[in-house]
Amino acid sequence: MSVFNVELKKVVDDSYEIEVGHELEQKLIDDIRAGLVGNIKKFAVVTDSNVRELHAEKICGLLEENGYKCDLIVFPAGETSKTRETKEFIEDTMLGKGYRRDCCIIAVGGGVVTDIAGFVAGTYGRGVPFINYATTLLAAADASVGGKTAVDTPLATNLIGIFNQPEKVYIDISAWKTLPQRQLSSGLAETIKHACLASSELFSYLDRNMDRIFAFDDEVCEHIAAENCRIKYSVVMKDERESGLREVLNLGHTVGRAIETVSGYKLLHGEAVSIGLVAEVLLAKKLGYCSDEDVERVKALLEKAKLPTAVPDYIDREALVKKLYTDKKVRDGKLRFVLQDGIGAIKEFDGQYALPVSEDTAREIINEM
Ligand SMILES: NC(=O)c1ccc[n+]([C@@H]2O[C@H](COP(=O)([O-])OP(=O)(O)OC[C@H]3O[C@@H](n4cnc5c(N)ncnc54)[C@H](O)[C@@H]3O)[C@@H](O)[C@H]2O)c1
């Protein structure tokens, strides 16, 4: 028998820029012309059926005008498209059109598009570069930044995926103006989550400026886009692969992801996270880390953002409790929760950021809502 030692220490520079601005389509083309992805000449622009006309066709047109080969790959809008089947559809389309390794994927859309396109990019030809052009507040606040990519499965959301960093992220604030109110509110849930876990200033700012967000005030929208990036970046920088600190970004998501699946995707991601944030601040109160006033403030801000704060009647409470076990923070079969320490901070437990909580305690909170 022989044993070979494969020495493979890696030093990787996965740094990338996040550009926040208005109507950044031309800027994207200028960056590509200036060498953002080297000499690549072929671009697969992945988008959904809503964003196609709003932004993706323009980007494709500009690429072609500048001498690049470009194909639009469009799938039906919505979370129910974030599947292995859609990934396969994108891959087969690219294979059919002769894409090999010398190509780049541009994801144009919300979190569903950036999650799935980033995953395809990570496995297509063992990895091709990708760029995120984020068109929703939710993608700007969370999904397009940080390198987590995935698809959903019938068991739960985001179970199959990889860490894969984009070449650059464009956050087009002007794009938010065409978002239906429910979608804008859904994005605000992740913004409120960031405030709850890291910044009481952002929390107060959102409270003071909610009307201006719904009026698409440039200054306020730019501020929240930048604050979302700053907070997410400060966490991801310290823990890219979610081995510890990054778990704090999961605030509201233990209950949120479970309820999103149990609702059969009737609830949008942010709506589910909103309910999850209320459940988890109630849990923090029960365990002594938040006050009654903290709970009321979190609920009031979510309501101001036109988000749900109670478990809808049609949700089977017991199915929800059981679904909590599909959470990736579960360890040794035990539920673990990230807990707020007042507004703007997370409770740390000896270097850990999630606390084991019994099923009965979780059930009590869910039944309270
Ligand atoms: N990777 C991560 O770290 C991460 C973090 C948070 C959320 N997510 C994922 O993000 C997804 C949710 O993101 P989302 O809410 O952006 O979903 P989405 O991509 O489904 O977009 C929401 C809806 O808005 C439409 N839309 C997009 N841009 C538009 C625009 N400018 N004008 C009008 N309509 C527009 C879309 O077609 C869709 O119908 C979930 O799948 C969630 O799991 C990922």
The ligand as a Gaussian input file, in Angstrom:
#p B3LYP/6-31G(d) Opt

LIG

0 1
 N      -27.473000      34.252000      -0.253000
 C      -27.832000      34.873000       0.833000
 O      -27.015000      35.200000       1.693000
 C      -29.278000      35.238000       1.015000
 C      -29.645000      36.115000       2.029000
 C      -30.983000      36.481000       2.137000
 C      -31.929000      35.979000       1.249000
 N      -31.536000      35.111000       0.291000
 C      -32.506000      34.574000      -0.662000
 O      -33.041000      35.653000      -1.437000
 C      -34.329000      35.269000      -1.898000
 C      -35.290000      36.400000      -1.704000
 O      -34.827000      37.527000      -2.409000
 P      -35.814000      38.489000      -3.205000
 O      -36.897000      38.935000      -2.330000
 O      -34.973000      39.514000      -3.871000
 O      -36.462000      37.447000      -4.214000
 P      -36.769000      37.445000      -5.776000
 O      -35.528000      37.328000      -6.554000
 O      -37.796000      36.390000      -5.967000
 O      -37.416000      38.869000      -6.081000
 C      -38.669000      39.177000      -5.552000
 C      -39.684000      39.513000      -6.661000
 O      -39.409000      40.818000      -7.168000
 C      -39.288000      40.778000      -8.579000
 N      -38.348000      41.830000      -8.923000
 C      -36.999000      41.797000      -8.814000
 N      -36.497000      42.998000      -9.092000
 C      -37.529000      43.802000      -9.396000
 C      -37.643000      45.173000      -9.736000
 N      -36.580000      45.964000      -9.792000
 N      -38.884000      45.680000      -9.971000
 C      -39.987000      44.889000      -9.867000
 N      -39.951000      43.591000      -9.544000
 C      -38.724000      43.059000      -9.289000
 C      -38.877000      39.373000      -8.903000
 O      -39.211000      39.016000     -10.206000
 C      -39.666000      38.576000      -7.869000
 O      -40.979000      38.406000      -8.318000
 C      -34.710000      34.011000      -1.152000
 O      -34.548000      32.914000      -1.999000
 C      -33.694000      33.941000      -0.027000
 O      -33.421000      32.633000       0.398000
 C      -30.232000      34.740000       0.148000

